Amino acid sequence: MTSQGTQTTKTLPQSNTEPNLFCRLSTAAACALMASMARKGRAEKVVVRIFPTRCMSRQKTMRRLEPFGEMPAWSRKPLLRKRLKQPWRKRPTRRLSAFGRHLYERSRLRCHYNINVRQLTKYVLRAFKEGRKHPIDHLMAILESRVDNFCWRVGIAPTMAGARFFVRENHIQVKSQRKEYDYKEPEWVTVNTPSHLLKIGDQIRVRPKPRSQKLAKRYQDEDGPVDVPDHLEWDREELVGRYNDLCDANQVGININEDYLMNKFLGPQGVRQRHIRWFEGTTIPIEKIYNGGRIVPTPENILNMKKGAGLRARGFRRPPCLWGRRNNPLNNPWEYGSKVKV
């Protein structure tokens, strides 16, 4: 009996170890399964959060800006109108101020050409620097001469963002006009900068690669025939075009209000531009820095000194020539000496 008891006591631990090992393996497998499911759930949540916000951002922009005018190059999809089930719950919108209307007009122009405020400011400064009578027309001509805008106008890109992608992927080549002193024939150069400005006479083509040709023809078939403006030429079969002249003001890709743009770009809150003044009746520019701080003898300053404007003011309202002095101005534009430049 004792021997049998000892045998049974020896076999019991072996029988208990098998279920313990099985339980451990099953719990480990269950934990691994739960961890994998948790990982999959987290990944799905991240995907759901990223893509719908990106897709709806264009609709939100269109809903905010399209009441003031369409943006043809912003999106191919139309604006989705939402029907209010309880219209009486909608709050009345505030009346838009003039400053806000100027901002909306600038945003429409920026979204249509797919550029930021910094790039638009650079083009505005260039348009005002030319000294044209109609700087807004010159600004639109500059924007219409961009390579990505050319791709969208001829129909090889669905939107301006698609045209930017098309140029960035090295699908466009430009052949500049040959100069008089050049002895070599110009060659086709691949351009991957969407902000590249075309010159009159430049030729543009889709790169002769199967991938580029296939992509351009697919976009052309999706959009169908496109109204190409008069200053551009485009062959839909050969995928070759030409930039002949500046864009006419009546054939711009977007309808804008020149008054709002002028009021936005001019004034104290507009773009900063170099302001040069000349002496009356001459072509001599008035220098900004004049003899280490001496008052510049402009017609306005001479007239003010003759009138005595500011002589009775106090504090910082007094002109700098009278700071610390009462009757004898320190920087009198009427004084002429060896250091004074007139």
PyMOL commands that set and color helices and strands:
alter all, ss='L'
color gray80, all
select helices_A, chain A and resi 2-68+87-89+98-113+117-129+135-144+147-154+160-168+210-223+249-251+258-265+299-307+315-317+320-322
alter helices_A, ss='H'
color red, helices_A
select strands_A, chain A and resi 172-175+189-191+203-206+232-235+240-243
alter strands_A, ss='S'
color yellow, strands_A
deselect
rebuild
show_as cartoon
